[in-house]
Amino acid sequence: MKRCTAVEDRFLISNVKGSLALDSRGHPTVKAVVETAGGRGVALAPSGASKGKREAVDLRDGGSRWLGKGVERGIANIRNTIKKALIGVDVRKQVYIDTLLLTLDGTQNKSRLGGNVTTAVSIAAAKAAADTLGQPLYAYLGGPQARLLPAPMLNVINGGAHAGNDLDIQEFMIVPLGADKFIEAMRIAVEVYGNLKKLLVERYGKTSINVGDEGGFAPPLSRTREALDILVESIRRAGYEAGSSVFLALDAAASQFYDSRTGKYKIDGGEYTPEELTDYYSVLMEEYPVISIEDPFDEDDWEGFRYFTSKYGGKVMIVGDDVYTTSIDMLRRGVEGSWTNAVLVKVNQVGTLTEAIDFTYYAVRRGLKAVISHRSGETEDPFIADLAVALGTGFIKTGAPARGERTAKYNRLLEIEEELEPVALFNNSKPL
């Protein structure tokens, strides 16, 4: 048998380690390290608060320690099962590595090894490969064509499961498309965010600028229009025009206000059938420069999605998150049923990088937009910044321009734009 050369040897995985880290909510998460003779990759798994029921399962210890959210079982899986399987594997073989993780787990939802475990190990392997090659991660994953910086969709007012106020809509986002470069888009966003802070203090006092899970403010509001009006005014005060320089986006997370007993949606003090909720959204779209609505219906209300998309899919980006949970099987059904015209991509929803990339390519090749996304329980790992550039999706959601776990992604994108000059591009066009 021919022995590998020294050059090839440096790509072989020599060690895999797991340990505990804390996410942005103070909950334990899995940290994975993959090492070769020539490089090293470190990744931390995020976790969501608003979760789709078809997501990969976070493996937790239960009991009283760490409020039941410990990850010692997951770390033991890395030490006792995954490490043995990956030692000696060429770290560049991402598909093989992820397929091996799927085989070792053997469940539909990663419940044996833990989706938090497979996510961390899968991403750490990709990082180790890039480091061994001496390449930036975005270039390793995306090749020489990876040069499109995504438009940031910044969640600056939090509601729903991400905050302690009475807003039913989970996220109110600004999208600064009136810029030629990513750094200019971030400057616009920061200026609007700062003016929003001042405006909230003026109207509601200092307690109104408490922030939710994703760094957006969580003011004492109860109606959707109140939040949208404040955003429009904040954009104006910052010296920009809503609908020209800065647009708005919503994450309804409608599963949170859906009543399965009645089949109706309870929002802003009213009850709506799916058709009535479609009309409700259409009025908001007429009154405000909303260019994207995520999860406008319950994750199982596929007919609601289809109806909304059939009427307004040519005017606004209708993003499926919980309805798909980054599952290509669900996406196939969604494409066949014309549920949405866009998808959200979260690696930890499905559990491996290969599955998330396959999901993204499947969507894009069938004409759907794709948005790379963080989770509400995030870490300082900037991985999704590189992923967004690598896949060239053109959009990223990673929270407000505040809190270190959010700004880590923005800061990484600023670095990437600087590295890519003068060939860097910025996605400053409306999605439709």
C-alpha positions as CSV (number, residue, x, y, z in Angstrom):
1,M,0.0,0.0,0.0
2,K,1.4,3.4,-1.0
3,R,2.1,5.6,1.9
4,C,0.8,9.2,1.9
5,T,3.4,11.9,1.2
6,A,4.3,14.4,3.8
7,V,2.2,17.0,2.0
8,E,-0.8,14.8,2.2
9,D,-0.1,13.8,5.8
10,R,-0.6,17.4,7.0
11,F,-4.2,17.2,6.0
12,L,-5.0,14.2,8.0
13,I,-7.0,14.8,11.2
14,S,-4.8,14.2,14.2
15,N,-7.1,15.2,17.0
16,V,-10.7,16.0,17.8
17,K,-11.7,17.6,21.1
18,G,-14.9,18.9,22.7
19,S,-15.5,21.2,25.6
20,L,-18.1,23.4,27.1
21,A,-18.5,27.1,26.3
22,L,-21.3,29.6,27.0
23,D,-23.6,31.2,24.5
24,S,-25.0,34.7,24.6
25,R,-27.8,33.7,26.9
26,G,-25.4,32.2,29.4
27,H,-26.4,28.6,28.4
28,P,-23.8,25.9,27.9
29,T,-23.0,25.0,24.3
30,V,-20.5,22.7,22.5
31,K,-17.1,23.8,21.5
32,A,-15.3,21.5,19.0
33,V,-11.7,21.6,18.0
34,V,-10.4,19.7,14.9
35,E,-6.6,19.5,14.4
36,T,-4.3,18.4,11.7
37,A,-0.5,18.5,11.5
38,G,-0.8,21.7,9.5
39,G,-3.8,23.6,11.0
40,R,-6.6,23.9,13.5
41,G,-10.3,24.7,13.5
42,V,-12.5,25.8,16.4
43,A,-16.3,26.1,16.2
44,L,-19.0,26.8,18.7
45,A,-22.6,25.7,18.2
46,P,-25.4,28.3,18.6
47,S,-28.9,27.6,19.8
48,G,-32.3,29.1,19.0
49,A,-35.2,30.2,21.3
50,S,-37.8,30.2,18.6
51,K,-37.3,26.7,17.1
52,G,-39.0,24.8,14.4
53,K,-40.2,21.3,15.5
54,R,-38.2,19.6,12.7
55,E,-34.9,21.0,13.8
56,A,-31.9,18.9,14.7
57,V,-32.0,18.2,18.5
58,D,-29.6,19.9,20.9
59,L,-28.4,17.2,23.2
60,R,-28.7,18.3,26.8
61,D,-27.9,16.6,30.1
62,G,-31.1,17.4,32.0
63,G,-31.1,17.4,35.8
64,S,-30.3,20.5,37.9
65,R,-26.8,21.3,36.9
66,W,-26.6,24.2,34.4
67,L,-30.4,24.4,34.7
68,G,-30.6,21.2,32.8
69,K,-28.8,22.5,29.8
70,G,-25.4,20.9,30.3
71,V,-23.6,19.4,27.4
72,E,-21.4,16.7,29.0
73,R,-23.2,14.0,27.1
74,G,-22.4,15.7,23.8
75,I,-18.8,16.3,24.7
76,A,-18.5,12.6,25.7
77,N,-19.8,11.7,22.2
78,I,-17.0,13.7,20.7
79,R,-14.4,12.1,22.9
80,N,-15.7,8.5,22.7
81,T,-17.3,8.2,19.3
82,I,-16.5,11.0,16.8
83,K,-12.8,11.3,17.6
84,K,-12.1,7.6,16.9
85,A,-14.0,7.8,13.6
86,L,-12.3,11.0,12.3
87,I,-8.6,10.4,13.2
88,G,-6.7,9.9,10.0
89,V,-9.4,11.3,7.7
90,D,-8.4,13.9,5.2
91,V,-9.9,17.1,6.6
92,R,-10.6,18.4,3.1
93,K,-13.2,15.7,2.6
94,Q,-16.1,17.7,4.1
95,V,-18.8,15.6,2.5
96,Y,-17.2,12.4,3.7
97,I,-16.8,13.8,7.2
98,D,-20.4,15.0,7.4
99,T,-21.7,11.7,6.0
100,L,-19.7,9.9,8.6
101,L,-21.3,12.0,11.3
102,L,-24.8,11.2,9.9
103,T,-23.9,7.5,9.9
104,L,-22.6,7.6,13.5
105,D,-25.8,9.4,14.6
106,G,-28.2,7.3,12.7
107,T,-31.3,9.3,13.6
108,Q,-33.5,11.7,11.6
109,N,-32.9,14.6,14.0
110,K,-29.4,14.1,15.3
111,S,-30.8,13.1,18.7
112,R,-28.1,10.4,19.3
113,L,-24.9,12.5,18.9
114,G,-26.7,15.9,19.2
115,G,-27.2,18.5,16.5
116,N,-25.2,20.9,18.6
117,V,-22.3,18.3,18.6
118,T,-22.4,17.6,14.8
119,T,-22.7,21.3,14.0
120,A,-19.6,22.2,16.0
121,V,-17.5,19.3,14.7
122,S,-18.6,19.8,11.1
123,I,-17.8,23.5,11.1
124,A,-14.5,23.0,13.0
125,A,-13.4,20.5,10.3
126,A,-14.0,23.1,7.5
127,K,-12.1,25.7,9.5
128,A,-9.2,23.2,10.0
129,A,-9.1,22.5,6.3
130,A,-8.9,26.2,5.5
131,D,-6.3,26.8,8.1
132,T,-4.2,23.9,6.8
133,L,-4.4,25.2,3.3
134,G,-3.6,28.8,4.5
135,Q,-6.8,30.1,3.0
136,P,-9.5,32.4,4.4
137,L,-12.6,30.3,5.2
138,Y,-14.8,32.1,2.7
139,A,-12.3,31.4,-0.1
140,Y,-11.9,27.7,0.9
141,L,-15.7,27.2,0.9
142,G,-16.6,29.4,-2.0
143,G,-13.6,29.5,-4.3
144,P,-12.2,32.5,-6.2
145,Q,-15.7,33.7,-7.1
146,A,-16.5,34.4,-3.5
147,R,-16.5,38.2,-3.3
148,L,-20.1,39.3,-2.8
149,L,-20.7,41.0,0.6
150,P,-24.2,40.4,1.9
151,A,-26.7,43.1,2.7
152,P,-27.2,43.0,6.5
153,M,-30.7,42.6,7.9
154,L,-30.4,44.1,11.3
155,N,-32.9,43.2,14.0
156,V,-33.1,46.5,15.9
157,I,-36.5,46.1,17.7
158,N,-37.1,42.7,19.4
159,G,-40.5,41.2,20.2
160,G,-42.1,37.8,20.4
161,A,-39.9,35.0,22.0
162,H,-36.8,37.3,21.9
163,A,-38.1,40.0,24.2
164,G,-40.2,40.7,27.3
165,N,-42.6,43.2,25.7
166,D,-46.1,42.7,24.1
167,L,-45.1,42.9,20.5
168,D,-46.3,39.8,18.6
169,I,-43.9,40.2,15.7
170,Q,-40.5,38.7,16.7
171,E,-38.1,40.9,14.7
172,F,-38.3,44.4,13.2
173,M,-35.3,44.8,10.9
174,I,-33.6,47.6,9.0
175,V,-31.9,46.8,5.6
176,P,-29.5,49.5,4.5
177,L,-29.4,49.0,0.8
178,G,-28.5,52.7,0.0
179,A,-24.8,52.0,0.1
180,D,-22.1,51.0,-2.3
181,K,-20.0,49.0,0.2
182,F,-20.6,46.9,3.2
183,I,-18.8,49.3,5.5
184,E,-21.1,52.1,4.4
185,A,-24.2,49.9,5.0
186,M,-23.0,49.3,8.5
187,R,-22.4,53.0,9.0
188,I,-26.0,53.7,8.0
189,A,-27.2,51.0,10.3
190,V,-25.3,52.2,13.3
191,E,-26.6,55.8,12.7
192,V,-30.2,54.6,12.5
193,Y,-29.7,52.4,15.6
194,G,-28.3,55.3,17.5
195,N,-31.1,57.5,16.6
196,L,-33.6,54.8,17.5
197,K,-32.1,54.6,20.9
198,K,-32.4,58.4,21.4
199,L,-36.0,58.4,20.2
200,L,-37.0,55.5,22.5
201,V,-35.5,57.3,25.5
202,E,-37.4,60.5,24.6
203,R,-40.7,58.7,24.4
204,Y,-40.5,55.9,26.8
205,G,-37.6,56.5,29.2
206,K,-34.4,54.8,29.8
207,T,-35.9,51.4,30.5
208,S,-37.1,51.3,26.9
209,I,-33.6,50.7,25.6
210,N,-33.2,47.3,27.3
211,V,-32.1,44.9,24.6
212,G,-33.5,41.5,23.6
213,D,-31.6,38.3,22.7
214,E,-30.4,39.7,19.4
215,G,-29.3,43.1,20.5
216,G,-32.4,44.9,19.4
217,F,-34.2,47.2,21.8
218,A,-37.3,45.8,23.6
219,P,-39.4,48.8,24.2
220,P,-42.9,48.7,25.9
221,L,-44.8,48.5,22.7
222,S,-47.8,46.3,21.9
223,R,-48.7,47.0,18.3
224,T,-46.8,46.4,15.1
225,R,-47.4,49.8,13.6
226,E,-46.0,51.5,16.7
227,A,-42.7,49.7,16.1
228,L,-42.7,50.4,12.3
229,D,-43.5,54.1,12.9
230,I,-40.6,54.4,15.3
231,L,-38.3,52.8,12.8
232,V,-39.4,55.1,10.0
233,E,-38.9,58.2,12.3
234,S,-35.4,56.9,13.4
235,I,-34.4,56.5,9.7
236,R,-35.5,60.1,9.1
237,R,-33.7,61.5,12.1
238,A,-30.5,59.7,10.9
239,G,-30.8,61.7,7.7
240,Y,-32.0,58.9,5.4
241,E,-35.2,58.1,3.6
242,A,-37.2,54.9,4.4
243,G,-37.8,53.1,1.2
244,S,-34.8,54.7,-0.5
245,S,-31.7,54.3,1.6
246,V,-33.1,52.0,4.2
247,F,-35.8,49.4,4.0
248,L,-37.7,47.3,6.6
249,A,-38.0,43.6,7.1
250,L,-40.0,41.5,9.5
251,D,-39.7,38.1,11.1
252,A,-43.2,37.4,12.2
253,A,-42.4,33.9,13.7
254,A,-46.1,33.4,13.3
255,S,-46.0,29.9,15.0
256,Q,-45.7,31.9,18.2
257,F,-49.1,33.6,17.8
258,Y,-51.0,30.8,16.0
259,D,-53.8,29.2,17.9
260,S,-54.0,25.6,16.6
261,R,-57.4,25.0,18.3
262,T,-59.1,27.7,16.2
263,G,-56.8,27.8,13.2
264,K,-56.5,31.6,13.6
265,Y,-53.6,34.0,14.3
266,K,-53.8,36.3,17.3
267,I,-51.9,39.5,16.6
268,D,-52.3,43.2,17.6
269,G,-55.4,42.3,19.6
270,G,-57.2,40.7,16.7
271,E,-57.9,37.2,15.4
272,Y,-57.2,36.4,11.7
273,T,-57.7,33.5,9.4
274,P,-54.8,32.8,7.0
275,E,-56.5,34.8,4.3
276,E,-57.3,37.7,6.7
277,L,-53.7,37.6,7.9
278,T,-52.5,37.9,4.3
279,D,-54.6,41.0,3.9
280,Y,-53.2,42.3,7.2
281,Y,-49.6,41.9,5.9
282,S,-50.6,43.5,2.6
283,V,-51.7,46.6,4.3
284,L,-48.4,46.8,6.2
285,M,-46.6,46.4,2.9
286,E,-48.5,49.3,1.4
287,E,-47.9,51.6,4.3
288,Y,-44.3,50.8,5.0
289,P,-41.2,50.0,2.8
290,V,-41.2,46.3,3.9
291,I,-39.1,44.2,1.5
292,S,-39.1,40.9,3.4
293,I,-41.4,38.9,5.7
294,E,-40.1,35.8,7.4
295,D,-42.3,33.0,8.7
296,P,-45.6,34.9,8.1
297,F,-47.6,31.7,9.0
298,D,-47.3,28.7,11.3
299,E,-44.7,26.2,10.3
300,D,-47.4,23.7,9.3
301,D,-49.7,26.2,7.6
302,W,-48.4,25.3,4.1
303,E,-51.6,26.5,2.4
304,G,-51.2,29.9,4.2
305,F,-47.7,30.2,2.8
306,R,-48.7,29.2,-0.7
307,Y,-51.7,31.6,-0.7
308,F,-49.5,34.6,0.5
309,T,-46.7,33.8,-2.0
310,S,-49.2,33.4,-4.9
311,K,-50.5,36.9,-4.2
312,Y,-47.4,38.8,-3.1
313,G,-44.4,36.7,-4.0
314,G,-43.6,39.2,-6.8
315,K,-43.5,42.2,-4.5
316,V,-41.8,41.0,-1.3
317,M,-39.3,38.4,-0.2
318,I,-41.3,35.7,1.7
319,V,-38.7,33.8,3.8
320,G,-39.3,30.3,5.1
321,D,-37.5,29.4,8.3
322,D,-39.4,27.1,10.7
323,V,-41.4,25.8,7.8
324,Y,-38.1,24.3,6.3
325,T,-35.6,24.2,9.2
326,T,-32.8,24.0,6.6
327,S,-34.1,20.5,5.6
328,I,-33.8,19.7,1.9
329,D,-36.6,17.3,2.2
330,M,-39.0,20.0,3.4
331,L,-37.6,22.4,0.8
332,R,-38.5,20.0,-2.0
333,R,-42.0,19.9,-0.7
334,G,-42.0,23.7,-0.5
335,V,-40.7,24.2,-4.0
336,E,-43.3,21.8,-5.3
337,G,-46.1,23.7,-3.4
338,S,-44.7,27.2,-4.1
339,W,-44.7,28.0,-0.4
340,T,-42.1,30.8,-0.4
341,N,-39.7,32.6,-2.7
342,A,-36.9,32.6,-0.2
343,V,-35.3,30.5,2.6
344,L,-33.4,31.0,5.8
345,V,-30.2,29.0,6.2
346,K,-29.1,27.9,9.7
347,V,-26.4,25.2,9.9
348,N,-27.4,24.1,13.4
349,Q,-31.0,23.5,12.3
350,V,-29.9,20.6,10.1
351,G,-26.7,19.7,11.9
352,T,-23.9,19.6,9.3
353,L,-22.3,22.1,6.9
354,T,-22.8,19.8,3.9
355,E,-26.5,19.6,4.4
356,A,-26.8,23.3,4.9
357,I,-24.8,24.0,1.7
358,D,-26.9,21.5,-0.3
359,F,-30.1,23.1,1.0
360,T,-28.8,26.5,-0.1
361,Y,-27.8,25.4,-3.6
362,Y,-31.1,23.6,-4.1
363,A,-33.0,26.7,-3.2
364,V,-30.9,29.1,-5.3
365,R,-31.0,26.9,-8.4
366,R,-34.8,26.9,-8.2
367,G,-35.0,30.6,-8.1
368,L,-35.4,31.2,-4.4
369,K,-33.4,33.8,-2.5
370,A,-31.3,32.6,0.5
371,V,-30.5,34.4,3.7
372,I,-27.7,33.2,6.0
373,S,-28.8,33.5,9.6
374,H,-27.6,33.5,13.2
375,R,-29.5,32.2,16.2
376,S,-30.8,34.0,19.2
377,G,-28.5,32.1,21.5
378,E,-25.2,33.0,19.7
379,T,-21.5,32.8,20.3
380,E,-18.5,34.9,19.3
381,D,-17.8,32.5,16.4
382,P,-18.0,34.6,13.2
383,F,-18.4,31.5,11.0
384,I,-21.7,32.6,9.2
385,A,-20.0,35.8,7.9
386,D,-17.5,33.6,5.9
387,L,-20.4,31.3,4.9
388,A,-22.5,34.2,3.5
389,V,-19.6,35.4,1.3
390,A,-18.7,31.8,0.3
391,L,-22.2,31.0,-0.9
392,G,-22.9,34.5,-2.3
393,T,-26.4,34.5,-1.1
394,G,-26.5,38.3,-0.8
395,F,-28.2,38.6,2.6
396,I,-27.3,37.9,6.2
397,K,-29.2,38.1,9.5
398,T,-27.1,38.4,12.5
399,G,-28.8,40.9,14.9
400,A,-28.4,44.5,15.9
401,P,-25.1,46.3,15.6
402,A,-24.6,45.7,19.3
403,R,-23.5,42.8,21.7
404,G,-20.2,41.0,20.9
405,E,-21.7,37.8,19.6
406,R,-23.5,39.9,16.9
407,T,-20.8,42.4,16.1
408,A,-18.2,39.6,15.7
409,K,-20.0,38.7,12.5
410,Y,-20.2,42.2,11.2
411,N,-16.5,42.8,12.1
412,R,-15.5,39.7,10.2
413,L,-17.5,40.9,7.2
414,L,-15.6,44.3,7.4
415,E,-12.4,42.3,7.4
416,I,-13.4,40.3,4.4
417,E,-14.4,43.4,2.4
418,E,-11.0,44.9,3.2
419,E,-9.2,41.7,2.2
420,L,-11.1,41.5,-1.1
421,E,-10.6,45.1,-2.2
422,P,-10.7,46.2,-5.0
423,V,-12.8,43.2,-6.3
424,A,-15.3,43.1,-3.4
425,L,-19.0,43.6,-4.3
426,F,-21.8,44.6,-2.1
427,N,-25.4,43.4,-2.6
428,N,-27.3,46.7,-2.5
429,S,-30.2,45.7,-4.7
430,K,-33.7,45.0,-3.6
431,P,-34.5,41.3,-3.6
432,L,-37.4,41.7,-6.0
